[in-house]
């Protein structure tokens, strides 16, 4: 069995049961990785750059987990059994940083949000092996690989083997994109920050485990800033006037997983999640 994340929502608390085995089994020393005198990867070395002088974002990245003391707020029985990969708070609740009433849902979006609560996560698309959607794929406690090339940057997600293509060849968004789970992305550089603009979503995914919805009008802007060899800052802005009173921005840290690679992971292979969900 390839374990995966199981979500359950009880009242205002979320029980996350990531039955993940250690994902990174491949150990291969990358000759391009800077190292300390003892041979360990030097994660504070300078940011690598491409031939044109831009920061090279390539590598396998993982969201930094929230401190366990903060995670305890979301779990009925503490954090025992959380597994290898603790979650980022935005994966649980994308509005975690905001005061009550600061970001409000439109009446239509609020009705959707409230309708999901009785299911306690049972209706989350990922439980049925459907895609996570954005921005959940950025906040998942699961690694993803960035491959930066001159005309397109690829993001390969280990969770359910999904991928994105971010075009940097000068193209614009098509005026009438076919709605998709991960949208259509174009990228540009703002100094040393890689700015990604994504549109063309369907309205089927959840923004987080709590069930915050979005519409097909959602637009997401990501700003990737590689701080040094082993650390990246990712800022995500969600703009969805059909669902929220104003755009909102979250910021999370990513850390590099050196000398390793992704492994195959398909949700539908020997799936055993649904039977463990206690919601009726």
C-alpha positions in Angstrom: 0.0 0.0 0.0 1.2 3.5 -0.8 -0.1 5.5 2.2 -1.6 8.9 1.7 -3.4 11.7 3.6 -6.8 11.2 5.2 -8.9 14.1 6.2 -11.6 14.2 8.9 -13.4 17.2 10.2 -15.1 17.1 13.6 -16.9 20.3 14.7 -14.2 23.0 14.3 -11.3 20.6 14.6 -9.5 18.7 11.9 -8.0 15.3 12.4 -5.3 14.6 9.8 -4.1 11.0 9.5 -1.2 11.0 7.1 -0.3 7.4 7.0 2.7 8.2 4.8 5.8 6.0 4.8 9.1 7.7 4.3 8.8 9.1 0.8 12.4 9.8 -0.1 14.2 6.4 -0.4 16.6 7.2 -3.2 20.0 8.4 -2.0 22.2 9.7 -4.7 24.9 12.4 -4.0 24.4 15.2 -6.6 27.8 16.4 -7.7 26.4 19.9 -8.2 25.3 20.2 -4.6 27.7 22.5 -2.5 29.0 20.7 0.6 30.5 21.4 3.9 33.9 20.0 4.9 32.3 16.8 6.3 30.5 16.2 2.9 27.0 17.2 4.0 24.9 19.4 1.7 25.5 23.1 2.5 22.0 24.4 2.5 23.1 27.9 3.3 25.3 28.2 0.3 24.6 30.9 -2.3 21.6 30.6 -4.5 22.5 28.8 -7.8 21.9 30.7 -11.0 21.2 29.8 -14.6 23.4 31.0 -17.5 21.3 34.1 -17.9 21.9 35.1 -14.3 18.4 34.2 -13.0 18.1 32.2 -9.8 17.7 28.5 -10.6 14.7 27.2 -8.7 15.4 23.6 -9.7 15.3 21.0 -7.0 13.0 19.0 -4.7 11.1 21.2 -2.3 9.0 20.5 0.7 6.8 23.0 2.7 8.0 23.8 6.1 5.7 22.3 8.7 4.0 24.3 11.4 5.4 23.9 14.9 3.7 21.0 16.7 2.4 23.3 19.4 0.4 25.2 16.7 -0.7 21.9 15.1 -2.2 20.7 18.3 -5.0 23.3 17.9 -6.4 21.3 15.0 -6.3 17.8 16.4 -8.6 16.1 18.7 -6.0 13.8 20.3 -2.9 16.0 20.0 -0.4 15.1 17.2 0.3 11.5 17.9 0.3 9.5 14.8 0.8 12.4 12.5 3.5 10.5 10.6 6.6 11.7 8.9 5.2 14.8 7.3 3.6 17.4 9.6 1.3 19.8 7.8 1.6 23.5 7.2 -1.2 25.5 8.8 -2.3 26.9 5.4 -2.9 23.3 4.3 -5.4 22.9 7.1 -6.9 26.4 7.0 -5.8 28.9 4.4 -7.3 31.8 6.4 -5.3 30.9 9.5 -3.5 34.2 9.7 -6.5 36.4 9.4 -8.7 37.8 12.2 -12.4 36.9 12.1 -14.2 39.1 9.7 -11.1 40.3 7.9 -11.6 37.9 5.0 -15.3 37.1 4.4 -17.0 34.7 2.1 -19.7 35.8 -0.3 -23.2 34.3 0.5 -22.8 31.7 -2.3 -19.3 30.7 -1.1 -20.4 30.7 2.5 -23.2 28.3 1.7 -20.8 25.9 0.1 -18.4 26.1 3.0 -21.1 25.3 5.5 -22.4 22.5 3.5 -19.1 20.7 3.6 -18.7 20.8 7.4 -21.2 17.9 8.2 -19.2 15.5 6.0 -16.1 16.0 8.2 -13.8 15.9 5.2 -15.4 12.8 3.7 -16.4 14.8 0.6 -12.9 16.2 -0.1 -12.1 15.4 -3.7 -8.7 14.0 -2.8 -10.4 11.3 -0.7 -11.8 10.0 -4.0 -8.4 10.3 -5.6 -9.2 13.4 -7.5 -6.6 16.2 -7.8 -5.8 18.5 -4.9 -6.1 21.7 -6.9 -4.4 25.0 -6.1 -3.1 26.3 -3.8 -3.3 23.0 -1.9 -0.6 21.4 -4.1 1.7 24.1 -2.8 0.9 23.6 0.8 0.6 19.8 0.9 3.0 18.0 3.3 4.5 16.2 0.3 7.5 17.0 -1.9 7.5 18.4 -5.4 10.2 18.8 -7.9 10.9 22.1 -9.9 12.6 21.8 -13.2 13.6 25.1 -14.7 14.3 25.4 -18.4 14.5 28.5 -20.7 11.0 28.4 -22.1 9.0 26.5 -19.4 9.3 25.6 -15.8 7.8 22.3 -14.7 6.5 21.4 -11.2 6.2 17.7 -10.6 4.2 16.7 -7.5 4.9 13.4 -5.8 1.3 13.2 -4.5 -0.7 11.4 -7.1 2.0 12.2 -9.8 0.4 15.5 -11.0 2.3 18.2 -12.8 2.2 21.9 -13.9 3.7 23.7 -16.8 4.6 27.4 -16.3 5.4 29.0 -19.6 8.1 31.7 -19.7 8.3 32.0 -23.5 6.3 35.3 -23.6 2.8 33.8 -24.3 -0.3 35.3 -22.7 -3.3 33.6 -21.2 -5.8 32.4 -23.7 -9.0 34.5 -23.3 -11.2 31.4 -22.9 -9.3 28.7 -21.1 -10.9 25.2 -20.6 -11.4 24.9 -16.8 -8.9 22.6 -15.2 -7.9 21.5 -11.6 -4.5 23.3 -11.7 -5.2 26.0 -14.2 -3.0 27.5 -16.8 0.2 29.3 -15.7 2.6 31.8 -17.3 5.7 33.1 -15.5 8.0 36.1 -15.5 10.9 37.4 -13.5 10.7 40.4 -11.2 14.3 40.8 -10.2 15.2 37.6 -8.4 11.6 36.6 -7.8 9.8 34.2 -10.1 6.2 35.5 -10.5 3.6 32.9 -11.7 0.1 34.0 -12.8 -2.5 31.1 -13.0 -6.1 31.3 -14.3 -8.6 28.9 -15.9 -9.7 26.8 -12.9 -12.7 24.7 -12.4 -14.6 25.1 -9.1 -14.3 21.5 -7.9 -11.2 21.6 -5.6 -11.0 22.9 -2.0 -8.5 25.6 -1.0 -7.7 23.7 2.2 -8.7 20.8 4.4 -11.3 22.9 6.1 -13.3 23.1 2.9 -12.9 26.8 1.9 -14.3 26.9 -1.7 -13.4 28.9 -4.8 -15.0 29.7 -8.0 -14.0 29.4 -11.7 -13.1 33.1 -11.5 -10.2 32.5 -9.1 -6.8 33.8 -10.1 -3.6 32.8 -8.2 -0.3 34.6 -8.1 2.7 32.8 -6.8 6.0 34.5 -6.0 9.0 32.1 -5.6 12.1 33.6 -4.0 15.0 31.3 -3.5 16.8 32.7 -0.5 19.9 30.5 -0.6 20.7 26.9 -1.8 18.4 25.2 0.6 15.6 27.6 1.4 12.8 29.3 -0.6 10.0 31.7 0.3 6.7 31.2 -1.5 4.0 34.0 -1.4 0.6 33.0 -2.7 -2.2 35.5 -3.5 -5.7 34.3 -4.0 -8.1 36.6 -5.9 -11.6 35.3 -6.3 -14.3 38.0 -6.2 -17.1 35.5 -6.6 -16.0 33.9 -3.3 -14.2 36.4 -1.1 -14.6 40.0 -0.2 -11.0 40.8 -1.3 -7.8 39.1 -2.4 -5.7 37.6 0.4 -2.0 36.5 0.6 -0.2 33.8 2.5 3.5 33.2 2.8 5.2 29.9 3.5 8.7 28.6 3.6 10.1 25.7 1.5 13.2 23.6 2.2 15.3 21.7 -0.2 15.6 17.9 -0.1 19.1 17.3 -1.5 20.6 14.1 -2.9 17.2 12.4 -3.5 14.3 12.2 -6.0 10.6 11.7 -6.2 9.0 8.2 -6.2 5.9 7.0 -7.9 2.7 7.6 -5.9 -0.8 7.0 -7.2 -3.7 7.5 -4.9 -5.9 4.9 -6.5 -3.3 2.1 -6.1 -4.7 -0.1 -3.3 -6.7 2.8 -1.9 -7.8 2.3 1.7 -8.7 5.8 3.0 -12.5 6.0 2.7 -13.2 3.1 5.0 -11.3 4.9 7.8 -13.4 8.1 7.6 -15.9 8.1 10.4 -18.4 10.6 9.0 -21.7 9.2 7.7 
